[in-house]
Amino acid sequence: MPLINRKRVRMVVDDQINQALNRIADALEENGATLNKILAHYNSVVPPMKENTDRANKYGRMAEEKGIVDEAEEMRANGIHN
């Protein structure tokens, strides 16, 4: 009789482990899907943001070379700004 009880306990433990592993597998699938959505969003947003930053930096350097930035900073310092 004790062997049957031990087997039943093992079966319950095995079932609990099986359920836990299934929940882990489901969670991994959900996380994978979520990460794919994040990646798609990242890929749609970040490249244009980088292009805009590069463009702004380019125009900022051009403005510095022409002295426009100095004029704008002087206007701000004197309270002449929008």
C-alpha positions, 0 to 999 in steps of 0.5 A: 500500500505505501508504494501506491501512495508514493506513486500518487504523490509522485504523480501529483508532483509530476502534474504540478511540474508539468503545469508549471512548465506549461505556464512558463512556456506560455509566458515565454511565447507571450514575452516573445510576441511582446518583444517582437511588437517592441522591436517593430515599434523601435524599428519604425521610430528610431531610424527617423529620429536618428535621421532628424537628429543628424539633420538637426546637428548638420544644420546646427553646425552650419549655423555655428559656422555662419555665426547665426547661433551666436546672434540667437544666443545674444538675442536670448540673453537680451530678452529678444526671443519668441 
